[in-house]
Amino acid sequence: MDIIEFGDLSEGCMVADLGCGNGIMAVGALLLGAGKALAIEADEEAWDVAKSNLKGEGFWEMGAPIHATIGANDLASILEAELHHISDVDLVITNPPWGRQKKHADRPFFQAIIDCGATAHVLHSANATHIEPFFSEAGWKAEKYGTAEFALPANYEHHTSQRNKTQAAFWRLTPNK
């Protein structure tokens, strides 16, 4: 199963990519038919790469790179500052920090998903055991629907190897309406 097979990414929908990094998931959503992709990133360098990737793939008009920190403000405030409304978001996608360096680093991303109220697809550590209980407690359904080996290039100071691999899991999070 994937985002398309679940029917979560529909033609013309608005996608919010939280912590978009280089913007690859936002670009992917646009390639698959999303009408708009809000690419939200705090890191200045990564944000510049995301902007370049959106322009380079011809999606500048459909992509909205937003320089903001998830958790510094609530998602509604971040989007409203960019003339978007949280209620317009149809799908959230994110590969949040996994919390290995800073415990609970993923929590602001999870809270943003809940605040948005839209179905979300999350890439996270396959070893994570807190996702299902966190969302269940909030009245959401959390379904792990796949795993894959995930390459980790040495992008940050805490990365000690040039390249490493880890097991990642794909989660589908849906509000119980």
ZIPETA-V90001 format. One record per backbone hydrogen bond with DSSP energy under -0.5 kcal/mol. CO is the residue of the C=O (numbers start at 1). NH is the residue of the N-H. Records with the same first field share a line. If there is no record, write none. Layout:
# ZIPETA-V90001
CO = NH ; NH
This chain:
# ZIPETA-V90001
2 = 6
3 = 7 ; 8 ; 9
4 = 7
8 = 10
10 = 13
13 = 15 ; 35 ; 36
14 = 90 ; 91
15 = 17 ; 38
16 = 18 ; 93
17 = 20 ; 40
18 = 95
20 = 23
23 = 27
24 = 28
25 = 29
26 = 30
27 = 31
28 = 32
29 = 34
30 = 33
33 = 12
36 = 15
37 = 39 ; 64
38 = 17 ; 40
39 = 41 ; 66
40 = 19 ; 20
41 = 68
43 = 47
44 = 48
45 = 49
46 = 50
47 = 51
48 = 52
49 = 53
50 = 54
51 = 55
52 = 56
53 = 57
54 = 59
55 = 58
59 = 63
62 = 37
64 = 39
66 = 41 ; 68
68 = 70
69 = 72 ; 73
73 = 71
74 = 78
75 = 79
76 = 80
77 = 81
78 = 82
79 = 82 ; 84
80 = 83
85 = 88
86 = 89
90 = 119
91 = 16
92 = 121
93 = 18
94 = 123
102 = 105
104 = 107
106 = 109 ; 110
107 = 111
108 = 112
109 = 113
110 = 114
111 = 115
112 = 116
113 = 117
119 = 92
120 = 173
121 = 94
122 = 124 ; 171
124 = 169
125 = 128
130 = 134
131 = 135
132 = 136
133 = 137
134 = 138
135 = 140
136 = 139
139 = 176
141 = 174
143 = 145 ; 172
146 = 170
148 = 168
149 = 151
150 = 166
151 = 153
152 = 164
153 = 155
156 = 159
158 = 160
162 = 154
164 = 152
166 = 150 ; 168
167 = 126
168 = 148
169 = 124 ; 171
170 = 145 ; 146
171 = 122 ; 173
172 = 143
173 = 120
174 = 141
175 = 177
